[in-house]
Amino acid sequence: MRSFAVVFISTLIPFSLLSLATQSALAQEPDAETPPAEANPAPPPGAPPGAVLVPVGQPEEPHPFTIALNPLGLFVGRYSISLEYQPVLHHAITLNPFYNHTTITDTVTDANYGTLNGGGAELGYRYYTGRKGPNGFFVGPSFLFGSYSQSINNSKSDSFTAFGGAVDVGGQAVIGPGFVIGGGFGMQYTKTSKNIATDNLNLATVLIASGGVRPRFLFSVGYAF
């Protein structure tokens, strides 16, 4: 039942955030029905000869740096932080270090077999459609690597590594001075250095220790500056 709740929440949040990101991106587009302003509007009566009006409003500066948390991962014992940097508009380099700690549980007997611990990082790229920095729709690949150790019933730890890649799509919005909220989904492939038996084990253990192709869901909140 807990696994179903996690998957349901993970599916619901990204689609809600895609709508928010769409509104964020469309809000920056000029109204097609609004006539374009003259390049050099005529000065009002009484203005000095040769005066040129300068628009008061200035375009908003983009936010090249973003730091965000990933609360969705807490359901499976994953603690992570997302860092993004945009060297140029629309193009972002992403770094996502993470740490995992979960109890290995048999879903049939509810027996605890031990713990699974480890960490790693994801390095990737994203293309954003927005002009405020990390906003609008996004798409991008990433490379991931992790190193873990499992302890079964207080016995000697067994270590293994996992590496692979992923492709994500989604949406993100920058609200107010820099508050960021985003979500999405993607496909991930990982290969582990050892074949770990995950039959009847809890969702968190399966996600970390099993390789192959599987979907993944994204949710992040943070600040852009």
N, C-alpha and C positions, 0 to 999 in steps of 0.2 A: 504493500500500500504506500509506503514511504517513497519507493522508487517511482511509482505512478505519479505521485504528487510532484516529485522533482521534475519529471519529464513534462508534466502538464504546465507547471509554472515556467519552465524553461522555454516552452513553445509559445506561451501566451505573451510574455514580456517583449521578445523581439518584434513581433508583429505590431504591438502597440507603439513601440518606439519608432518603427518605420514611418508610421503616420505623422509623428511629431517631427521627424527629420524632413519629411516631404514639405510640411508647412514652413520649416526653417529655411529650406532651400528656395521655395517659391516666393517667400517674403522678400527676397533680395532681387527678384526679377522686376524690371521696370514695367509699369502698366502700359500695355500695347495701345490703349485708347488715349493715353495722355500725350498731347503733342509735345515734341522735343523742344527744349528751351533754346532760344537763340544763342549763338556762340558769343555775340557781343550785344547784349540788349541795350536799347537806347536809354541814355541817362534821363532821369526825371527832369521836369522843368526846373530851372534855377540852378542846375548842377554846373560846375565849371566846365569850360570847353575841353573836349577830349576825355572826359571822365568815363570810366567803364565800370559797370556794376560787377561785383565779385560775389558769387553765391556764399551764403553764410554757412550752410551745411557742408561738412567735409566727409568723404567716405571713411567708413570705420576701418581701423587698422586690424589686419588679421592677427590671429593668435598662433604663433609658431610652436609654442611648447604646451604640452598637455600632460597632466598626471591624474590618474584615475584608479579607483578600486574596482574589484570584480566580486561583488557580494554573492553572485549566483554560485560561485565555486565553493562557498562555505558549506553547501549542502553535501558535498562529497569530500570535505576535509582539505580543500585546496585554498591556499592563502596566496594571493598574488597582487601585483600592482602593475599598471600599464603606463609606459612612458612613450611619448610621441614627440617627434621633432619634424617640422616642415621646413626644409631648406628653401623651397620655392612653393608658391601657392599651388594647392591641389595635391602635392606629392609629399607623403609622410613616411618617415622611417620609424618603426615601432620596436620596442623592447619590452618584454613581459616576463620578468623573473617570478618564480613561484616556488612554494614549499608545500608538500603534501604530508598529512598525518591522518591516518584512518585506522580504525579497528577492523580486523579481518573477521567477518561474521558469517556463519552458515545460515542462509535464509530459511532452511527447513527446520533445523533444530534450535536456532537462535544461540548456538554456542559460539563463544569468542575463541578464535584460534591464535590470535596474536595481534601484531601491529605491522603496518606498512608505512615507512617513512622515506622521504627523499625530496629532491628538488631539482630544478633545472631552469630553463629559460626558452623563450620564443623570440626569434628575430625575424622581422618581416617588413613588408611595404604595403601601403594603402594609397589608393587614389580617391580623393574626395571631390564631390561635385560643387560644394559650397565655396563661398568667397570670404568667409569669416575665419578661415582656418580649418579646424577639424569638424566640419559640419556638412550636412547634406548626405547623399548616398555615398557609400564607399564599397570598394572591392579590392582584394589584395591577397597575395600568398604569404606564407611564413614557414620558417624552418624551426623545428623544435627538438630539444634534447633534454633528457632527464636521467638521473642516477638514483636508484632506490635500494633499500634493504628491507627484507621482511623477517620478522622474528616469530616463529611458530612455537607457542607454549613455552616461552622463555628458553628455547633452544638456541643454538648458534645461528647467527643471522646469515641469510642467503641474499647476496647482492646481485643486481642485474641493471642493465641500462636500456633505455628506449630512445629511439630517434625516428624522425619522420618529417612530414610536412602537412600543410593544411591550406585551404582556400576559403576565405570568408566573404560574405556580402552582408550589408546591413545599412543602417542609417544612424546618424548622430546629430544632435542639435546643441548649439551654443546659446544659452539663455542669459539675458542680462549682461553683466560685465564679463562673464567668463564661465558660468556654471555649465557643465557638460553632462549630458545623459545620452546614452546610445545603446544599441543592441543589434543583434543579427544572428546569423546561423551560417554553418559551413560544413565541409567534409574534411575529415582528418585521416591520415594513414600513419601508423606507427609500427615499428618492428622492434621486438625485444631481444636482448642477447640470450635469454633463456626462455624456454617454454614453461609458462606458469599455469598450472591447472586452476581454473576459476569456476568450475562447475559448482552451482548452488551457493556461490559466495555473493556478498552484498554488492550493490551497484558501484560504490566507490572503489572497491578492490578491483572489480572487473574493468572499470574505466582506466585505471592506472596500469594494471599488470597484463592486460590482454592486448595483443597487437591487432593489425588488420585495419580495415576501413570502417569508420563509424561517423555518425553525425555529431555536431557539437553546436552549442548555443552560447551566445554572447550577451552580456549585460554589464554596463560600466557606468559609474558616476564619478565625476571629478571636477577639475578646474583647468581652464586654458588661459594662458597669459603670454 
